[in-house]
Each structure stands twice: as C-alpha cells, then as structure tokens.
C-alpha cells in the first residue's frame, strides 16, 4: 500500500480535482449505476468522516485555548500570592529596620547626651580655671599699675628734687660770683696766699669750691642713677605694656572662648531640654499606645482570627491550584493521545480519499445524466441550506457559550475584587500591627513562616514555569498541525458546498468511529483468518474473471450472429426492445444506508473484518468481496446451477460486483 501524500498537497489536489469533477458532471451526466451510487456513498462517508475529524480538531483547539486561559489564570493567581508574600516580607523587614534604627538612635542619643554632659563638665572646669587665671591676672595687673604709679611718683619726685637742686645751684652760683670779685679786688695776693694756706678769709671760698665739686659729682651720680632708673623703668614699662597687651589679647581670646563655650553650653542645654521633652512625649505616646492596645485587644484578636482564616483560604486555593494543574496535565495527556489518534484517522481518511479519487477517475466516463445531476444539485442545495441552518444553530449555541464565558469573566472579576478586598484588609492589619511594638517576636515568627512559604512558592513557581515552558513548547509543536488542519478545514468547507448526504453519513461515520475503537483489538485476531480467506477469494476472483471472459465471448458471438442474420433486429430495436430479463418485474428499490441504530444486520460471514479492512485500505470488494458477489461466485462454481443467476451482458453489474471488479475492464460499449 502506498503512503498518502502530504496533507496540504493532498487537499490542494483534491480541491482542483473537485473543480474538474464538477465541470465533468455538468458536461457528462452520469448513468443510473448502483456502483456509482455506492462510490458516491463511500465518498460522502469519507468526507463526513473527515469533517467530523476536523470538528474534533476544532474541539481540541478550543479545549487547548481554555486550558491556556486556565493556566494564565493560575499563573496570575500565583503572581498575586507571591506579590502579597513579598509585600508582607517587605513590610516586616521595614518594621524590623525601623525598630533597629529607633533603638540605635535611642542608644546613640543616650551616648551623645552622656558625652555632651562630660564635655559640659570639662568646659565648665576649663572656664573656671580660665576665670581664676583671669582674676589672678587682674590682681597682678592692678599691683603692677600701683607699682608703676609709685615709680612714676618717685621719678617725678626725683625730677623735682633735681630741678630744685639745679635751681639752688644756679642761685648759689649767681650769688657766689659777685662776692668773689669783690674779695679779690680788696684782698690782693696776700689774701690769696693766706687762703691757699688756710689762713685768713679765703678758707670759706675753698670750702665752697670743694662743696661745689662734691655737689657736681653727686649731681652727676644722681643723674646717671636717675637715667639708669629711668631706662630700667622704661624697659619695665615696655615689658609691662607688652604683658598688658598679651594679657588683653588673652583676655579677648578667653572671652571669645567663654562666649563660644557659653553658646555650646546653651545649645547642649537646649538639646537636653529637647531630649527631655522627647522623653516626656515618648512616655505619653507609650501610655497612649498601651491604652489603645488594651482597648484594641479584642479587635486584634479578631483580626488575627481573620488572618488565620485568610491563610487557610490561601492554603485551600493552593491545593485547588495544584489539583487544577494535575487535572490540566491529565487533560493535556488525554488530548495528546486523542490528537495522535485523530491524526492517524486523518491519515487513514487521506488514504481513503486517494483511493476514492482513483474510483472517481474511472467513473468520469459514466457520469452523463444532466437531469440527475440537476436533481442532485437541488438536493445538494437543500442539504447546504440544512447545513447553513445547522451552522446558524451552532452560531446561536456559540453566542450562548459566549454569554456563559462573559458570566464566568464577571465572576472572575468579582473574585478578583474579593481578593483585592482581602489584600486591603490584610494591609490594614499590617498597618495596625506596625503600631504594636510588643508583638515583635510574633512578627519575627510570622516572618520566618512567610519566608518558608515564599521559598516554597518560589519552588512551586519555578516548577510551574518549567511546566508552562514545556506546555508552550508542545503547543508550538502543535501549531503547524493546527494550521494544516485549519487549511484542510477551509478546503473541506469549500468542498461541502458540492457534496450531498453529509448529515446521515456523519452519523454513520460517528458510529463507525466508535465501533472502530472497540473493534481494533478484534481486527488483529481476524487478520489471520483474513489471510486464509484471501487465498480462497483470489481463487474465486480467478473463476469470476473466467466467467466474465466467457460472458464477453458469448456476447460477442451473439452480436456477430445477429449482424450476420438478414432478418435479425437492428441494434436500435435491440436496445429499445426489452429482453426477457428486462420484462421481468423490476427488482425492489435499493435500501439506502441509514443510521447505525436503524440499519438491519445481515448474516454475512466476516462482515466486521471486511468493514475494517475496507476502512483500513480504502478499497472495497477487492480482497473481501460482498455477499452478493460471493453468492454469484458460488453459483458459477456449482455446475448444475442455471445461468440465469449470472449477470446478463449489457446490464450493469450489481453494487457488490462492481465494487469487486473495479480493477477489471468494464463491459464493451454498444456498437
């Protein structure tokens, strides 16, 4: 058996073939042949089967889309839960950091207060020392000022005394020179000699001279001593002035330092006052918090109960998510299995379509009745109208499903709102829990639990992401198949306009598909029997070919005899005149195949095996002939049976014989 062509190429060829077939049907109306009707039924069966497979693929795609939407919903729920956990962890970390910072600030403020107090004491001691030194310097300065004043007074007294002595000396000199002149003029040389020897009146003048010399020396000595004293006093005054300037500078610096220290002390006092005020405020706040805690204890207990209920709800949602993921995985596995099975069925249908195409190629010459085609076209139009009605009904159903989907979306939005309300309540709880400083240990415990949950959620998220990536890869692998199926669907929708009797054949195909799954295991057991029956059937086929050859030779001989006979009827009269077989009463009308529930079962040997082989190979009657053909072959094989059971020349073969002899040449055309 040859492999079927690729799907896209097959459907393109089939579409072009259907167009050619329609043109040929319009040009060559078919003959009322049961074999053609049987092939038409088989063609309709295969097309209906293919249509059902396409519908199943559509259903599978819709289920895949629904599963993807569910998966996105689950991922969003996981993201929301992870965001909540992250918010809780961030809030707990922020609270812990604030508490640590507050404690560190309190300890740092205490240390700074102690250090500032120590600095204050040191600066106060330094200020006391500097003040003492300043007082000592002031006392020394006063003493030096007094000493300077005393020295200045002494120097002034000495200067006054020196001036008085100078004035006295001037007066004495003024009084001494005129007396000396008078004495010299009166005494003469004798008085001078006597005065020289200390005799006479000149002794007083010598004494005065001696006194004047002594006075001059004492004056010079006093002058030198006074000058030295003045120089020393000036140097002392300069030193004292420099000391006073340095002391003034030191005093100014000390005063500036004292002012800066006073400002620092004032600032420290202000800070201490602020710290005291902060302590008072903190104490009042702690008292207020204790009161609020005592008042809000039942509220906090209620909030804790609500938090526990919310955590239980979260755990339940997680369990639901896991269950949904597991069901999603199971459904995807089943869908993959069904997709593989449907793909196999599609390949079988394609092979059947190729075989049917070969049948149709051989039947193009026999489709020559334009009236029948018109009637068929009208029936097809009716069927198309019925299909359009069914499509409208499906559209109505789709709209109803869409309304249901919108209702589900509204429910989902309400659930989201509920989740947001829960999140807001949880944030309010967290804000109220921030104010409770006494629940620090409880927060740490909650933080550890949340960290463990967060790690578990991270692991779950990673696993879910890996599963999502796997499913995405699988979906991407399925995309080309889905595109091919959609293309085939479009081609088949085009073909649906020119085909008839699809609804009945669809029901039959669905029943056959159900029976195929049940009878697949039986086929394996029946194949062995089929191989044995195949040899017998081949022998029957050989006998049938001999019978057909004999029939053709007889028909040729009869036609030649009739032509040779001068009084024999013409061909037209033979065609128009009914034969004996034709004068017989017409056979009963052929019963059209109905649904499996209404179909009558006949006692035919190997019926199920023949059907399965026909569906598997797409060739009907070649390996397993029909019951009528078997009866004809048995009649031909038995020698005493009359030839009335054999098919007459010029008549169409029955349906089973036509299906069995499709590989044999047809009857010769009329001359």
C-alpha positions in Angstrom: 0.0 0.0 0.0 1.4 3.4 -1.0 1.8 6.2 1.6 -0.7 9.1 1.3 0.6 12.4 0.1 1.2 15.4 2.5 -2.0 17.0 3.9 -1.7 20.4 2.2 -0.7 18.9 -1.2 -3.5 16.4 -0.9 -6.1 19.0 -0.2 -4.9 21.3 -3.0 -5.0 18.3 -5.4 -8.4 17.3 -4.1 -9.8 20.8 -4.5 -8.6 21.1 -8.1 -9.9 17.6 -8.7 -13.3 18.5 -7.3 -13.5 21.5 -9.6 -12.7 19.3 -12.6 -15.2 16.7 -11.3 -18.0 19.4 -11.1 -17.2 20.5 -14.7 -17.3 17.0 -15.9 -20.5 16.3 -14.1 -22.0 19.3 -15.8 -20.7 18.2 -19.2 -21.3 14.4 -18.8 -24.4 13.5 -16.8 -23.8 10.1 -15.0 -25.8 7.0 -15.6 -28.0 5.5 -13.0 -25.5 3.0 -11.8 -25.6 1.4 -8.4 -21.8 1.2 -8.4 -21.6 4.9 -8.8 -24.1 5.5 -6.0 -22.1 3.1 -3.8 -18.9 5.0 -4.6 -20.8 8.3 -4.0 -21.9 7.0 -0.6 -18.4 5.9 0.2 -17.1 9.3 -0.9 -19.7 11.0 1.3 -18.8 8.7 4.2 -15.1 9.6 3.9 -15.8 13.3 3.6 -18.2 13.2 6.5 -15.5 11.3 8.5 -13.0 14.0 7.6 -15.5 16.7 8.6 -16.0 15.0 11.9 -12.3 14.8 12.4 -11.9 18.5 11.6 -14.7 19.2 14.2 -12.9 17.1 16.7 -9.7 19.1 16.0 -11.6 22.3 16.5 -12.9 21.0 19.8 -9.3 20.1 20.7 -8.1 23.5 19.8 -10.9 25.1 21.9 -10.0 22.9 24.8 -6.3 23.8 24.4 -7.3 27.5 24.4 -9.4 27.0 27.5 -6.5 25.2 29.2 -4.2 28.0 28.3 -6.6 30.5 29.8 -6.8 28.5 32.9 -3.1 28.2 33.0 -2.8 32.0 32.7 -5.3 32.5 35.5 -3.3 30.1 37.7 -0.1 32.0 36.9 -1.8 35.3 37.7 -3.1 33.9 41.0 0.4 32.7 41.8 1.8 36.1 40.9 -0.7 37.8 43.2 0.1 35.5 46.0 3.8 36.0 45.5 3.3 39.8 45.4 1.4 39.6 48.7 4.1 37.5 50.3 6.7 40.0 49.0 4.7 42.9 50.4 4.4 41.2 53.8 8.1 40.4 53.9 9.0 43.9 52.8 6.7 45.4 55.5 8.1 43.1 58.2 11.6 44.0 57.1 10.7 47.6 57.1 9.2 47.3 60.6 12.3 45.5 61.8 14.6 48.1 60.3 12.6 50.9 61.8 12.8 49.2 65.2 16.5 48.7 64.9 17.0 52.3 63.7 14.9 53.5 66.6 16.9 51.5 69.1 20.2 52.6 67.6 19.0 56.2 67.6 18.0 56.0 71.2 21.3 54.4 72.2 23.2 57.0 70.1 21.2 59.8 71.7 21.9 58.5 75.1 25.6 58.2 74.4 25.7 61.7 72.9 23.9 63.0 76.0 26.4 61.4 78.3 29.3 62.6 76.1 27.9 66.1 76.0 27.4 66.1 79.8 31.0 65.1 80.2 32.1 67.8 77.7 30.0 70.3 79.5 31.7 69.5 82.8 35.1 69.7 81.2 34.3 73.0 79.6 32.9 74.3 82.9 36.1 73.3 84.7 38.1 75.0 82.0 36.0 78.1 82.2 36.5 78.1 86.0 40.3 77.7 85.5 40.4 80.5 82.9 38.2 82.7 85.2 40.6 82.1 88.0 43.6 82.9 85.9 41.8 86.0 84.6 41.2 87.1 88.2 44.8 86.4 89.1 46.0 88.4 86.1 43.7 91.2 87.0 45.1 91.3 90.5 48.7 91.2 89.1 47.7 94.0 86.7 46.4 96.1 89.5 49.5 95.5 91.5 51.7 96.4 88.5 49.7 99.5 87.9 50.1 100.5 91.5 53.9 99.9 91.3 54.1 101.9 88.1 52.3 104.7 89.7 54.6 104.6 92.7 57.7 104.5 90.5 56.3 107.3 88.4 55.7 109.3 91.6 59.2 108.6 92.8 60.6 109.5 89.4 58.6 112.7 89.5 59.9 113.5 93.0 63.4 112.8 91.9 63.0 115.0 88.9 61.5 117.7 91.1 64.4 117.4 93.6 66.9 117.5 90.8 65.2 120.7 89.4 65.2 122.2 92.8 68.9 121.4 93.3 69.6 122.8 89.9 67.7 125.9 90.7 69.5 126.2 94.1 72.8 125.7 92.3 72.0 128.4 89.9 71.1 130.7 92.7 74.2 129.9 94.6 76.4 130.4 91.5 74.6 133.7 90.9 75.3 134.8 94.5 78.9 133.4 94.5 80.5 135.1 91.6 79.9 138.7 92.7 81.3 138.2 96.2 84.3 136.5 94.8 85.1 139.5 92.6 84.7 141.9 95.5 87.1 139.9 97.7 89.7 139.6 95.0 89.7 143.3 94.4 90.0 144.1 98.2 92.4 141.3 99.4 95.0 141.0 96.8 97.9 138.5 96.6 98.3 138.2 100.3 94.7 137.1 100.9 95.1 134.7 98.1 98.2 133.1 99.7 96.7 133.0 103.1 93.6 131.5 101.6 95.9 129.0 100.0 97.4 128.0 103.2 94.1 128.2 105.0 94.9 131.3 106.8 92.9 134.4 106.7 89.4 134.8 105.0 90.0 132.7 101.9 89.2 129.3 103.6 85.5 129.7 103.1 85.9 130.0 99.4 87.9 126.8 99.2 85.3 125.0 101.2 82.6 126.3 98.9 84.6 125.1 95.9 85.0 121.7 97.5 81.3 121.5 98.2 80.5 122.5 94.7 82.7 119.8 93.3 81.1 117.3 95.6 77.7 118.6 94.5 78.6 118.2 90.9 79.8 114.7 91.4 76.7 113.8 93.4 74.7 115.5 90.8 76.4 113.5 88.0 76.0 110.3 90.0 72.4 111.1 90.8 71.8 112.0 87.2 73.4 108.7 86.0 71.5 106.7 88.5 68.3 108.5 87.6 69.0 107.9 83.9 69.6 104.2 84.6 66.5 104.1 86.8 64.5 105.8 84.0 65.9 103.3 81.4 65.1 100.4 83.6 61.7 101.8 84.4 61.1 102.4 80.7 62.1 98.9 79.9 59.9 97.7 82.7 57.1 99.8 81.4 57.6 98.4 77.9 57.6 94.9 79.3 54.5 95.7 81.3 52.8 97.2 78.3 53.6 94.1 76.2 52.4 91.9 79.1 49.3 94.1 79.3 48.7 93.7 75.5 49.3 90.0 75.7 47.0 89.8 78.7 44.4 91.8 76.8 44.7 89.5 73.8 44.5 86.5 76.1 41.6 88.1 77.8 39.8 88.8 74.5 40.5 85.2 73.4 39.4 83.9 76.7 36.2 86.0 76.5 35.6 84.7 72.9 36.2 81.1 74.1 33.9 81.7 77.0 31.3 83.1 74.7 31.6 80.1 72.3 31.6 77.8 75.3 28.5 79.6 76.6 26.8 79.2 73.2 27.8 75.5 73.1 26.5 75.1 76.7 23.3 76.8 75.7 22.9 74.5 72.7 23.6 71.5 74.8 21.1 72.7 77.4 18.6 73.2 74.6 19.3 69.7 73.3 18.9 68.3 76.7 15.7 70.1 77.1 14.5 68.7 73.7 15.5 65.2 74.8 13.6 65.7 78.0 10.6 66.8 76.0 11.0 63.9 73.7 11.2 61.6 76.6 8.0 63.1 78.0 6.3 62.8 74.6 7.5 59.2 74.2 6.3 58.3 77.6 2.9 59.9 76.8 2.8 58.1 73.5 3.7 54.8 75.2 1.0 55.3 77.7 -1.5 56.1 74.8 -0.3 53.1 72.9 -0.8 50.9 76.0 -4.3 52.3 76.4 -5.0 51.7 72.7 -3.5 48.2 72.9 -5.7 47.4 75.9 -8.7 48.9 74.0 -7.9 47.2 70.7 -7.0 43.8 72.1 -10.3 42.2 71.0 -10.0 43.8 67.6 -6.5 42.5 67.2 -7.7 39.0 68.2 -10.5 39.2 65.7 -8.0 40.4 63.1 -5.7 37.5 63.9 -8.6 35.1 63.5 -9.5 36.7 60.2 -5.8 36.4 59.2 -5.8 32.7 60.1 -8.9 32.2 58.1 -7.4 34.0 55.2 -4.3 31.8 55.4 -6.5 28.8 55.4 -8.2 30.1 52.4 -4.8 30.7 50.7 -3.8 27.1 51.5 -7.1 25.9 50.1 -6.5 27.9 47.0 -3.0 26.5 46.7 -4.4 23.0 47.0 -7.0 23.9 44.3 -4.3 25.2 42.1 -2.3 22.0 42.5 -5.4 20.0 41.7 -6.2 22.1 38.7 -2.6 21.8 37.5 -2.8 18.0 37.8 -6.1 17.8 36.1 -4.7 20.1 33.4 -1.8 17.8 32.9 -4.1 14.8 32.7 -6.4 16.5 30.3 -3.4 17.6 28.1 -2.1 14.0 28.1 -5.5 12.7 27.1 -5.8 15.4 24.5 -2.4 14.5 23.1 -3.5 10.9 22.9 -6.7 11.9 21.1 -4.8 14.2 18.8 -2.4 11.3 17.9 -5.4 9.0 17.3 -7.2 11.7 15.3 -4.0 12.2 13.2 -3.9 8.5 12.5 -7.6 8.7 11.5 -6.9 11.7 9.3 -4.1 9.8 7.5 -6.4 6.9 7.0 -9.1 9.2 5.7 -6.5 10.8 3.3 -5.6 7.4 2.0 -9.3 6.6 1.6 -9.7 9.9 -0.3 -6.8 9.0 -2.6 -8.4 5.6 -3.3 -11.8 7.4 -3.9 -10.1 9.8 -6.2 -8.9 6.8 -8.3 -12.5 5.5 -8.3 -13.9 8.8 -9.4 -11.3 9.0 -12.2 -12.6 5.7 -13.5 -16.3 6.8 -13.2 -15.9 10.1 -15.0 -17.0 8.5 -18.3 -20.2 7.1 -16.8 -21.4 10.3 -15.2 -23.5 11.5 -18.2 -27.0 12.3 -17.0 -27.7 16.0 -16.7 -31.2 15.7 -15.2 -29.9 13.5 -12.5 -27.1 15.9 -11.8 -29.6 18.8 -11.7 -31.7 16.8 -9.2 -28.6 16.0 -7.2 -27.6 19.7 -7.3 -31.0 20.6 -6.0 -30.7 18.0 -3.3 -27.3 19.3 -2.5 -28.6 22.9 -2.3 -31.2 21.6 0.1 -28.5 19.9 2.1 -26.4 23.0 2.0 -29.4 25.0 3.3 -29.8 22.5 6.1 -26.1 22.8 6.8 -26.4 26.6 6.9 -29.3 26.2 9.3 -27.2 23.9 11.4 -24.4 26.5 11.2 -26.8 29.2 12.4 -27.9 26.9 15.3 -24.2 26.4 16.1 -23.7 30.2 15.9 -26.6 30.6 18.4 -25.0 28.0 20.6 -21.7 29.8 20.3 -23.3 33.1 21.4 -24.9 31.3 24.3 -21.5 29.9 25.2 -20.0 33.3 24.8 -22.6 34.7 27.2 -21.6 32.0 29.6 -18.0 32.9 29.2 -18.8 36.6 29.9 -20.7 35.5 33.0 -17.6 33.5 34.1 -15.5 36.5 33.4 -17.8 38.7 35.6 -17.5 36.0 38.3 -13.7 36.1 37.9 -13.7 39.9 38.3 -15.8 39.6 41.4 -13.4 37.0 42.7 -10.6 39.5 41.9 -12.4 42.2 43.8 -12.8 39.9 46.7 -9.1 39.1 46.6 -8.3 42.8 46.5 -10.6 43.4 49.5 -8.8 40.6 51.3 -5.5 42.2 50.3 -6.7 45.6 51.6 -7.8 44.1 54.8 -4.5 42.4 55.1 -2.7 45.6 54.5 -4.9 47.3 57.2 -4.0 44.5 59.5 -0.3 45.0 58.8 -0.6 48.8 59.3 -2.3 48.1 62.7 0.3 45.5 63.5 3.1 48.1 62.9 1.8 50.1 65.9 2.2 47.1 68.2 5.8 47.2 69.3 5.2 44.4 71.8 4.5 41.9 69.0 8.0 41.9 67.7 8.7 38.3 68.4 5.4 37.3 66.9 6.3 39.3 63.7 9.7 37.5 63.6 7.9 34.2 63.8 5.5 35.3 61.1 8.4 36.5 59.0 10.1 33.1 59.3 6.9 31.3 58.3 6.4 33.7 55.4 10.0 33.2 54.3 9.4 29.5 54.3 6.2 29.9 52.4 7.9 32.3 50.0 10.6 29.7 49.3 8.0 27.0 48.8 6.1 29.4 46.5 9.3 30.1 44.6 10.0 26.4 44.1 6.4 26.0 43.0 6.7 28.9 40.7 9.9 27.5 39.2 8.2 24.1 38.7 5.1 25.8 37.2 7.3 28.0 34.9 9.1 24.8 33.7 5.8 23.1 33.1 4.5 26.2 31.4 7.6 26.3 29.2 7.1 22.6 28.3 3.4 23.1 27.5 4.3 26.2 25.4 6.9 24.1 23.5 4.3 21.4 23.0 1.7 23.9 21.9 4.2 25.5 19.5 4.9 22.0 18.1 1.1 21.5 17.7 0.7 24.9 15.9 1.8 23.7 12.4 -0.5 20.7 12.7 -3.3 23.0 13.7 -2.6 25.3 10.8 -2.6 22.4 8.4 -5.9 21.2 10.0 -7.3 24.7 9.6 -6.2 24.8 5.9 -7.8 21.4 5.4 -10.9 22.7 7.1 -11.1 25.7 4.8 -10.7 23.3 1.8 -13.3 21.0 3.1 -15.7 23.8 3.7 -15.4 24.7 0.0 -16.0 21.0 -0.8 -19.0 20.9 1.5 -21.0 23.1 -1.0 -20.7 20.4 -3.7 -21.3 17.2 -1.7 -24.6 15.6 -0.6 -26.0 13.4 2.1 -23.5 14.5 4.7 -25.6 14.5 7.8 -26.7 10.9 7.5 -23.2 9.8 6.6 -21.8 11.9 9.5 -24.0 9.9 11.9 -22.9 6.7 10.3 -19.2 7.8 10.5 -19.5 8.7 14.1 -21.0 5.3 14.9 -18.2 3.6 12.8 -15.6 5.7 14.7 -17.0 4.5 18.0 -17.0 0.9 16.7 -13.5 1.2 15.3 -12.1 1.9 18.8 -14.0 -1.2 20.2 -13.2 -3.5 17.3 -9.5 -2.6 16.8 -8.3 -5.5 19.0 -10.7 -7.8 17.2 -9.1 -6.9 13.9 -5.7 -8.2 15.0 -7.3 -11.6 15.6 -9.3 -11.5 12.4 -6.3 -10.7 10.2 -5.1 -14.2 10.5 -8.4 -15.5 9.3 -8.5 -12.9 6.6 -5.2 -14.1 5.2 -6.6 -17.6 4.9 -9.8 -16.3 3.3 -7.7 -14.1 0.9 -6.3 -17.2 -0.9 -9.9 -18.6 -1.3 -11.1 -15.2 -2.5 -8.3 -15.0 -5.1 -9.4 -18.4 -6.4 -12.9 -17.1 -6.6 -11.7 -14.0 -8.4 -9.9 -16.1 -10.9 -13.1 -18.1 -11.5 -15.1 -14.9 -11.8 -12.7 -13.5 -14.4 -13.1 -16.7 -16.4 -16.8 -16.4 -16.2 -16.7 -12.7 -17.3 -14.4 -13.6 -20.2 -16.8 -16.4 -21.2 -19.7 -14.0 -20.9 -17.9 -11.5 -23.1 -17.1 -14.1 -25.8 -20.7 -15.2 -25.8 -22.0 -11.7 -26.1 -19.6 -11.1 -29.0 -20.7 -14.3 -30.7 -24.3 -13.4 -30.3 -23.8 -9.9 -31.6 -21.9 -11.3 -34.6 -24.6 -13.8 -35.3 -27.3 -11.2 -35.1 -25.4 -9.0 -37.5 -24.9 -11.8 -39.9 -28.6 -12.8 -39.8 -30.5 -10.9 -42.5 -33.8 -10.8 -40.6 -32.2 -10.1 -37.3 -33.3 -7.0 -35.4 -31.2 -3.9 -35.6 -29.2 -2.5 -32.7 -31.7 0.2 -32.0 -34.6 -2.3 -31.9 -32.5 -4.5 -29.6 -31.8 -1.6 -27.4 -35.4 -0.4 -27.4 -36.9 -3.8 -27.2 -36.8 -5.2 -23.8 -35.2 -8.6 -23.3 -36.7 -11.5 -21.3 -34.7 -10.5 -18.3 -35.9 -6.9 -18.7 -39.5 -7.9 -19.0 -39.3 -9.5 -15.6 -40.7 -7.5 -12.8 -38.3 -4.8 -11.6 -36.2 -5.5 -8.6 -37.2 -3.9 -5.3 -35.7 -0.5 -4.8 -32.3 -0.5 -3.1 -32.5 0.5 0.5 -30.3 3.5 1.2 -28.0 3.2 4.2 -29.4 4.6 7.3 -28.1 5.4 10.7 -26.4 2.6 12.7 -29.4 2.4 15.0 -31.9 1.7 12.1 -29.6 -0.4 9.9 -30.6 -4.0 9.5 -27.8 -6.6 10.1 -27.5 -9.4 7.6 -25.9 -12.8 8.3 -22.8 -12.1 6.3 -19.6 -14.0 7.0 -16.6 -11.9 8.2 -18.7 -8.7 8.0 -16.8 -6.8 10.7 -13.5 -7.9 9.3 -14.4 -6.8 5.8 -15.5 -3.4 7.0 -12.3 -2.9 9.0 -10.1 -4.0 6.0 -12.1 -1.7 3.7 -11.7 1.2 6.1 -8.0 0.5 6.6 -7.2 0.1 2.9 -9.8 2.3 1.3 -10.5 -0.5 -1.3 -13.9 -2.1 -1.1 -14.5 -5.5 -2.6 -11.0 -6.3 -3.9 -9.8 -8.5 -1.1 -13.1 -9.2 0.6 -16.0 -9.3 -1.9 -19.5 -8.6 -0.9 -22.1 -11.2 -0.1 -23.8 -11.0 -3.5 -20.5 -11.5 -5.3 -19.8 -14.5 -3.1 -23.2 -15.9 -4.0 -22.6 -15.4 -7.7 -19.2 -17.0 -7.4 -20.6 -20.0 -5.6 -23.4 -20.2 -8.2 -20.8 -20.1 -11.0 -18.6 -22.7 -9.3 -21.5 -25.2 -8.9 -22.0 -26.9 -12.3 -25.7 -27.8 -12.0 -27.0 -24.3 -11.4 -28.6 -22.4 -14.3 -27.1 -19.3 -15.8 -30.0 -17.1 -15.0 -28.2 -16.0 -11.8 -25.2 -14.8 -13.7 -25.3 -11.2 -14.9 -26.6 -10.7 -18.4 -24.5 -8.9 -21.0 -25.3 -5.3 -21.5 -26.7 -5.0 -18.0 -24.9 -3.1 -15.2 -23.3 -5.2 -12.6 -24.7 -5.2 -9.0 -23.2 -2.9 -6.5 -21.0 -5.6 -4.8 -19.8 -7.0 -8.2 -19.0 -3.5 -9.4 -17.0 -2.8 -6.3 -15.3 -6.1 -6.6 -14.5 -5.8 -10.2 -13.2 -2.2 -10.3 -9.8 -3.4 -11.3 -11.2 -5.4 -14.2 -12.2 -3.8 -17.6 -15.8 -2.7 -17.9 -18.3 -4.1 -20.4 -17.7 -3.3 -24.0 -19.6 -0.4 -25.5 -22.5 -0.9 -27.7 -21.8 -0.8 -31.5 
